Amino acid sequence: MKERIVVVEDDIDILEVLSIYIENAGFQLFKASTVADGERIILESKPDVIVLDVNLPDGTGFELAKKIRSKTNAVLMFLTVNEMIDYKLMGFEVGADDYMTKPFIPKELIARIQAHLKRRTSNQDANALTFDDLTIQLDEKEVYRAGERINLFTKEKQLLFYLVENRTRVVSSEQLLNTIWGYDGIVDPKTLSVHISTLRRKIGDSSTKPRWIQTIRGFGYKFNE
């Protein structure tokens, strides 16, 4: 899957040059020229990298960064004609990962993007567990199957992560109820089996021939590596 890059830049000439270099480097490109369009496109496209011009027709790149920083973990880069250190500091204060001053060399921008993505991938790999086509991102608390994110409800996700964290041993049903639901004698134990069943279905598992979640009759469950 191609990494997605959003460029928010109101200078048409710069945008066209960046478009050529970014697409030739094998990335999927999304373009905007205003804060409003940039925010919408960023939230819709869920990019891996965001490149923001500081001065835009309806606001600043700093303002846009403040709006979206808590909603994305994308690499954030600023472009500006202003070389003042205060501008750079403002960029880093709103979550920038990098800062380039215009005029810049497009090849250098691409090299920086690739370096950031490589570093981020290395960090993610260090905090991820992979079991065949099932990938569990420990930091992001997300689960992927064959590269596609699986939509798990809160209890399903808590169950999976707890089983994975304790995959070297069998976890009792009582312990799962106690940990996930704060079991106080009110929750029906059948609730657990229903959630396990739904979780299995979503991750491509089966109760009859389990790949991941094995039932230990009369006791509990175990996650198989």
N, C-alpha and C positions, 0 to 999 in steps of 0.2 A: 504494500500500500504506500502511495506517495505521501511524503510529509507535506502538510498544508501550510502555506505562508500567506498572511494577510499584510498588504502594504497600504498604509493610509498616507497619501501624498497628494497635494493639490497642484504640484508642478507637473504639467502633462509631459514635458520632455523627459524629466527624471523618471516619471512613472513608466513611460514607454521603454526607456533603457533598462530599468530594473526588470520589467516584464520579460524582456528578451533573455537577460542573464539568468533570472530565476527559473524560467521554464526550460531553458537549455540545460540547466543543472539538474533537471529531473523532478522539480518540485511542482505541486499543484498550487496555482496562484489565485488569490482573491484580491480585488482592488477596490479602494474607496478613496474619496477625496475630501470628506468632511468628517467631523466628530460623530455626527448622528449616523451616517451610513457606516462608518467604521465600527461603531458599537454594535449595530445590528448584524453586520457581516461576521464580526468576531464571535458573537454569541451563537450565530447559526452554523458557522463553518467549523468551530472548535479547532483552531489552528495549532500547529506546533511552534510556529514562530510568528511574532507580530513586529512589523517594522513601522514606526510612527514618525511622521514629520512633526516637529514641535509646533510650528505655526500653521494653523488651518483656518479656513474661512469662518467657521462657526465656533471657534474655540482653540484650545491648545492640545497637543499630544499629551501633556502632563494631566490635563483634566480627563481626557479619555482613559489614560492609564489608571487613574484613581477609580474610575467607574468599573473597569473590567478586571482589575488585578486580583480581586478576591474570587472571581468567577472563572479564572483560567490559570493553568500552570505553564502556559506557553513561554518560550524565550521571548523577552521583550527588548527591542532595540530602538534607539532614537536616532533620528537624522535632523541636523540643524545647521544653519549658517553661523550660529553664535558660538564662538570659541571660549566665552567666559566660563571660568570654573564654577561660578554660581549656577549656571544653566546645567552643567553636568551634574552638580550635586543635587539639583532639583530632580533630575532624571532618576538618579539612583535612589533618592528618597521615596519616589513613587513606585519603586520596584524594578527599575531597568537592570538588564543583564549586560548591556553594552551601549555604547554611545559613539556615533561617528559624525564628524564635521564635514559639511559640504564646502567645496567640491570633494568628492571621494572617488576612489577607484572601484567600479562595480565588482571586479574580481575579488578585491579585498573583502567587500561586504559578503559575497558568496562564501569565501573562505571562513569568515567569522561565523556565519550561519552554520556551516557544516561542522565547525569545531564545537559550537555550543550544542548542536544536536548529538554529536558523538559523545560528548561529556555527559549529557543528560541521559542518553541510552545506557552508558556504562553505570551511572548511578542507579538507574531503574533496575538494571540487571542484578545489581548487588542487593537490591531490596525486593526481588521477585523470586517466586518459587514456580517452577514449571514441571508439570506432570503430563507428558505426552502433549496433547493439544490444549491442555488446561493451564492457564497462567494466572497466578495470584499475586497481585501487587500489594505488598505489605504496607507500604507507606500511603499509597493512594486509597487503600481499602477497596480495590476494585478487582473483579474477576473477569477473565477473558477466555473464550473458547475459540480456537482457530483464528485468533486475532480480533474477534468480535466481542465487544463488552456484553456481559450477561447482566440483565436487569434483575437484581435480587432484592427482595424486601429486607428490612432491617433484621428481623429474626433469622431469616435464611442465611444472611451474610454472617451474622454472629455465630450461628451454628457451624458454618463451613470453616470460618477462621479458627474457632476453638478446636474443632476436630483436627485441622491441619497443624495447629500449634502443638497439639498433643498426639501427633501421628505415630509416635513410637509406642503407644500403649492403647489399650481399650478404655473408652470413657463410658462410665455408667449412665443410664438414662436419668437416674436421680441427680447425678452431678450436672448433666446438661440442663435439666429443669432448674436446678438451683442457680446455676451460673447465668443462663440466658433469660429466664423468667423471674428469677428471685423466688423460686418455688416455696410456697408457704402452706401447701396442702390443699390449695384451692384449684390450681391449674390441673386440668384433666391430662393424665399422661398420654392420652390419645393425641393431644395437641402436638406433642413432640413427633410422633410417628407421621402425622399429616404434614408437618413442616419438612421432615426428612424426605418424605415422598416427593413433595414439590421441588425441593432442592435438587434431588437426584434427577428429576426430569429436566430441570433447567440446565444442569451441567452435563447432560448427556449420559447419565448413569442409569442403572437398572437395579431393582431389588432382587431379581432372580439371578442375574449375572453381574454383580457389582464390580465396576472398575475402581471406584474411589471409596464409596461409603459402604462398608460391610456391616451387616447386622450380626451382633453376637447374641444369639437367642437367650432370653432370660436375664440379660445383663445390660447391654448397651450397644455402642457403635465404635467402629475403628476406621480411620482414614488410611487407605492403602496407597503407598507410594508407587 
